[in-house]
Amino acid sequence: MDEVSAGAPRDPGSSAPERGKGGGLRRFLRRMASSKAELEAEELQKTTDDEGATPITDCAERKRHCVAGTLRTVTLRPRGGAPALEAELYDGTDVINLVWLGRRKIAGIDPGRRLRAEGLVSLQDGRKVMFNPRYELRGGS
């Protein structure tokens, strides 16, 4: 078997990728070819990982989870005659509905706001839902 030093030139016929070289160019080209939504989703996923939250895609039904992301929509809907504030949280992988029963408004719960929420995940009409979650508002909007 031939021994090749780390500084030796790569065989031009080899299909093995060069490690450490061109990585920046590949990232740049990928970012240029990606849509704005894809880039935002990627950034949200990175932030979620940094906060130690579970990706919404990985949240199992009837388990407690901590999720983090950006609120897409906030609406007031009556549930059985009582008010309920609903917010859709997106983390770059999936969405989860956060529902606060008996609330018409919560200061700081606005579309575009970053939020971290913790609670029991359930499924309702095929969608992930967290009722009355504990929440923590995050910087930036």
C-alpha positions in Angstrom: 0.0 0.0 0.0 1.4 3.4 -0.9 1.9 5.9 1.8 0.8 9.5 0.9 1.7 12.5 3.1 -0.8 15.1 4.0 0.8 17.6 1.8 0.8 15.4 -1.3 -1.3 16.5 -4.2 -4.6 14.7 -4.6 -5.0 12.2 -7.5 -6.8 14.1 -10.2 -8.9 11.0 -11.0 -10.0 10.6 -7.5 -13.7 11.3 -6.7 -13.0 11.8 -2.9 -13.8 15.3 -1.8 -11.0 17.5 -0.5 -11.5 18.1 3.2 -11.0 21.6 4.6 -10.7 23.2 1.1 -13.6 24.9 -0.7 -15.9 24.5 2.3 -16.5 28.2 2.4 -17.2 28.3 -1.3 -19.7 25.5 -1.0 -21.5 27.2 1.9 -21.6 30.5 -0.1 -23.0 28.8 -3.2 -25.6 26.9 -1.1 -26.7 30.1 0.6 -27.0 31.8 -2.8 -29.1 29.0 -4.2 -31.3 28.8 -1.1 -34.6 30.7 -0.7 -35.0 33.2 2.0 -37.5 30.9 3.8 -34.9 28.0 3.8 -32.2 30.3 5.2 -34.6 31.6 8.0 -35.5 28.0 8.8 -31.9 27.0 9.0 -31.2 30.0 11.3 -34.2 29.1 13.6 -33.0 25.5 13.8 -29.5 26.7 14.9 -31.0 29.0 17.5 -33.3 26.2 18.8 -30.3 23.9 19.2 -28.3 26.7 21.0 -31.2 27.1 23.5 -31.3 23.3 24.2 -34.8 23.0 23.0 -36.3 20.0 21.3 -37.0 20.4 17.6 -40.8 20.5 17.1 -40.5 17.7 14.6 -39.1 15.4 17.3 -41.8 16.2 19.9 -43.8 13.1 20.9 -47.4 13.1 21.9 -48.2 13.0 25.6 -44.6 13.9 26.6 -43.3 17.1 28.2 -41.0 19.1 25.9 -39.3 22.4 25.8 -39.6 24.1 22.3 -38.3 27.5 21.0 -39.0 29.5 17.9 -40.8 32.4 16.4 -44.5 33.2 16.7 -46.0 33.3 13.3 -49.6 34.1 14.2 -51.5 35.0 17.3 -55.3 34.8 17.4 -58.2 35.0 19.9 -60.6 32.1 19.5 -63.5 31.2 21.7 -63.4 27.6 22.9 -66.6 26.3 24.3 -67.7 29.9 25.2 -64.5 30.8 27.0 -61.7 32.9 25.3 -58.5 31.2 24.3 -55.4 32.9 22.9 -53.7 30.7 20.3 -50.2 31.2 18.9 -48.4 29.3 16.2 -44.7 28.7 17.0 -42.3 27.8 14.2 -38.8 26.5 14.9 -37.6 25.8 11.3 -38.6 22.1 11.4 -42.4 22.2 12.2 -45.1 24.2 13.9 -46.9 23.8 17.2 -50.0 25.6 18.4 -49.7 27.2 21.9 -53.0 27.7 23.5 -53.7 29.7 26.7 -57.2 29.0 27.9 -59.2 31.8 29.5 -56.8 34.5 28.1 -57.7 37.3 25.7 -54.3 38.9 25.6 -50.8 38.2 27.0 -48.3 41.1 26.9 -45.4 40.2 24.6 -47.2 37.4 22.8 -47.1 39.0 19.3 -46.3 37.7 15.8 -42.6 37.8 15.1 -41.6 37.4 18.7 -39.1 34.8 19.8 -40.3 32.5 22.5 -39.4 29.4 24.5 -42.3 27.3 25.8 -42.5 24.2 27.9 -45.4 21.9 28.4 -47.3 18.7 27.5 -47.6 18.1 23.8 -50.9 16.7 22.5 -52.4 16.1 19.1 -55.6 17.9 18.1 -56.9 17.4 14.5 -53.5 16.1 13.5 -51.6 19.2 14.7 -49.3 19.4 17.7 -50.7 21.5 20.5 -49.5 22.7 23.9 -52.2 23.9 26.4 -51.3 26.6 28.9 -47.5 26.2 28.4 -44.9 27.9 30.6 -43.2 30.5 28.4 -40.2 32.7 28.3 -40.0 35.7 25.9 -36.7 35.9 24.1 -34.8 38.9 22.8 -35.4 40.1 19.2 -38.5 40.1 17.2 
